[in-house]
Amino acid sequence: MEESAILSKFDHLVEPGLVLYDDKQQIVEHIDGNLKFRFILTSALAKKPTLTTGQPQTQSETTNTQDPEKREGSDISTAGFEIGVLDTHFVIANKFCFARPHLMLLTLDGHRRQYEPLDEVDLSSSWRLINSAETDYVAFYNCGPDGGCSRLHKHLQAMPLPANSFAAFLDSSEGREPETQVPFEWFYRRFEDDKAAVTPAALAEVYNDLLEKATAAGAGRGEHAASAPAGAACPHNMILTKRWMIVLPRRRAGINKEAGANSLGMLGLIAVATTKEIDSWVSLGLKESLAELGVPKSIS
């Protein structure tokens, strides 16, 4: 799956407005302590749906077999947005984008759910996708409503790797975490320079190890455990590049309707539709809010 072909299809969908992408989006920076937050202000997110209850919907609520735009069991309309297939997943253009391109990688099985942990085939398809691009890409997974997901059909997202996130130190030759640390628990692993050594099985082993640490850190933090459906993982975010993986536990998707974060938001890259959302973040306290959404280091 070549990057040039993906971009061509993506642009073809943006031109008539089927996919919403704001090429005039702005970057608004705020500094809290020694951490720099970058807000991506884009009109493309104005109509983006969210899961507001914090609880996974039942299958009967997410399945509409009479809707030709949705696969059986799925709550995501994909007809007309599909770009290609990778093993047991298919790639579509995200309808609400803050990057060019902004992709979704969905399981072919529409009954798979976003609160499940990732498995080897999820990671294998993600690894293939980000390594097929000439430029740097990032793939990420918002596990569960408390992890920031807005739809329940199991999917990852992928886009060009934004610059200047809290994790930028992992791209340096030393990979040494700066003294000014994030205010929440996170767990990461850098890969060896030999990409051939990063097999799907190796990725799954790294992910499961990091998820085990994240689950232990998040134990007893939040109310998800008592009401989680069978097979649900600890709410978490997974972020994957060609050089590293991060897994971090989550307690909440947002402080309020105007201050929520997905995987990249937890790395200081927060996409918003309005300046009111930025004002809400700032008034609540940037570092304090991320600590509330994750697991604060001070209480771990």
N, C-alpha and C positions, 0 to 999 in steps of 0.2 A: 504494500500500500504506500505509494509514493507521496511525499509531502506536496509536490506540485499539483498532483491530481486532487488531493484533499482540498487544497486552497482554491482550486478552480471550481469544484463543486460547492464549496462553502460560499464563495463570492456569488455564484449563480443563484443561490438561495437567498442571499442578503439583498440582491438587487431588486426583486419584486416585493420585498418585505415579508417573505415567509419566515426568515430567520431575522431576529432583531439584533443588530450590531450597530453601536454608535461610534462612528469613526472620529467623532469630535469629543470623545470622553476626556475628562480632566483628571489629573492626579493632584490630590490635595494632601499635603504632608503635615503631620502633627508629631511633636516630640513629647514623650512622657518619660521623665528621668533621662536615661541614656538610650531609650528605645525609640526608633523612628517608625511611625505608623504611616502607611500610604493608603489613602482612600481613593478608590477608583470610582469616580462619579460618572454614571452612565444612565441615560434614559432607557436603555434596553432592558433594564430590570424592573421598570415601573409596573409591568403586568405579570411578573413572575409569580406563580402560585407557591404557597407554603403549606406545610402541615402544622396547623395551629394548636392541635390538642395535645401534642407531645406523646400521643399513643398511636401505635400502628393500627391502621384500619383493618377490618376483617376482609377476607378474600371476597366475600359477596359485595363489599363496598368498593373494592378496587377492580373487580372484573365486570366487563361489559362485552359479552360475546357478540352482541348485535352491532357493535361499533366497528366498522371495517378498518379504522385507522389504528386500532390497538390489537396487539397479539393476545391470544387467550391468556387470561390471568394478569395481564399488564394494565397499569394505570398511566402509561405514557404513549401518546400518539406518535407514531413513527413514520407513517406513510408519507412519502415525498421527501423525507429528510435522511433516508438511509444512504450511506456512502460506501460501505463495504462490509465484508464478513471476515472475522479472524477466529478460526477454530470454533469454539462454542459461544462466541460473542459476535455482535454486529455493531458497527460504528455508525452513529448518526450525528448530524449537526445539532448542537444545543439550540433551542429556540430563543433563549435569552442569554446573550453572550457578552462577556467583557474581555474577550481576546479574539484574535484572528489567527487561526480558527479556534473555536471552542467546541470540543467534541464530547460525546457521551458514548461509553462502551457498555452495552447492555447484554445480559445473558439471553441466548436464544429462547430459553425456557422462561416465559413470562410469569411463571408462578414462583420463581426465586425472589427472595425478599431482601430489602435493603438493611434489615437488622441482622442478617446472617454474617458470620465472619467470612473473609475472603478465603478462597481455596487456591490450589496450585494452578488450575486452568484460568482463574481470574487474573492471577499475577502473570502467568505466561502470556496471555493476550495483551495485557497492559505493557509488558516488557517489549513485546514485538512492536506495538504501536509506537512507543516513545523512541525506540531504536531505529525505526524506519525513517525517521525524520533527520534531515541534515542539521537542523538547528536543535537547540536544547528544548526538550519538552518535559512536562511534569504530569504525572497521573495522580489522582487523589480519590479517596473514598470517604464519604460521609456516612458512617454506619449508624443507622437508627435516627429517629426524630430528634433525640437529644444530641446527636452528632451533627445535625444541620441538614439532614436530607429533606427534600420537598416532594419526593415521589418514592413509592415503595417497590417498584420493579427494580431488582438488583442491578446497579450500574456504577461504573466509575466515570470520572471525567478526565479530560486531558486537554492541554493547551501549551503554547510556548511558555517556558519557564520565566516568570516575572523576575526582574532584578531586585536586589536589595531587600530580601525577606529576612526574617530573624534567623533563617537557616543558611544564609549566604556563606557563613564560615565553613560549612561542610564542603564547599567547592574549592576552598583554598588547599594548598599543598600540605599544610600542617593539619587542617581540620580541627583546630583547637577551639573549644567553646569560649567566647569572650567572657570577661569578668561580669559584665552586665547581662545577667541571665533572664530568660523569660520567667514570668511569675507563676507558671504552671508546670506540672510534671510532663515531661516528654522523654521518649526513648528513641535512640537512633543508632544506625549502623552504616558506616561507610563501606563501600565495596572495594575490592582489590582492583588494580588497574587492568587486570586481565578480564575482559568482558566475557570471554569464553567460559570462565569459571562461574559466572552468574547464570546458573541453570534455573529452570522453573522450580525444581526441587529445592535448590539453594535459596531462592527467593521465598518459598513457602516456609522453609525452616527459619529464616530471619524474621519473617512476619509473625510466625507463631511464637517465637521467643519474645519479640517486642510486645506482642499482644498480651502474653502472659504477664509481663511486667506492668503493662498498662492496666490490666484487669486487677492486679494486686493493689496498685496505687489507687484505683477508683473504687475499691471495695468499701461499701457503706457510705459512699459519697453520692447522694441522690436517691430518688425513689424508683428508678427504673427496674431494679432487680425483682421486686415483688410482683410487678405487673408485666414483666417481659414475656413475650410468647416463647414457646418451646424452641430451642435451638438458637435463641438470640445471643449475640455476643455483647460484651460490655460496650456501651456507646463509645465510639472512638473515631478518630480521624487517622487515615493512612496517607502519607505523601511519598511518592516514588519518583526519583530521577535516575539518570544513567549512572549516577555516582553514589547515591545514598537512599535510605528509607527512614522515615519517621513514623512512629505510632504514638498517639497521645490520647489519654482517656478524657471523656467529656461528661459533664454533669447536666448541662443545659444547652439548648440550641441558641437561646438569646436571653438577654436581660429583660427586654420588652420587644414590642413589634418593630421598633426602630433601631435596635442594637442586637443583632444576631451575627453569627459567624459560621462559615463552613471551614473546611480544612485549611484553605489558604488564608482565611481571615485570622485563624489562630497563629499564623506566621506573620501577622501584621499587614497583610494585603487584603483590605476590606472593601468589597464591591457594594456600592450603595446607589440608590436611584435619586435621592434628594439631598440637599444640604441640611435639611432638618434631621436626617439620620446621622450625619456627621456631628451636628450640634448635640444630639442626644448622646452619642458616644463620648464626646469630650466632657459633657456635663456629668456623666456618670463616673468618669475616670477611665482612661484607656487600659492601663495595666490592671486596675482593680476589676474591670469588666471581664478581661480575658481570664483572670484568676477564677472568677465566678463561673465562667463557661467551661473551664477545664477543672483540674484538681490543683488547688493552690499548694505551692511547695511548703508553705509555712505550716500546713496541717497534715502533711503526709508522714 
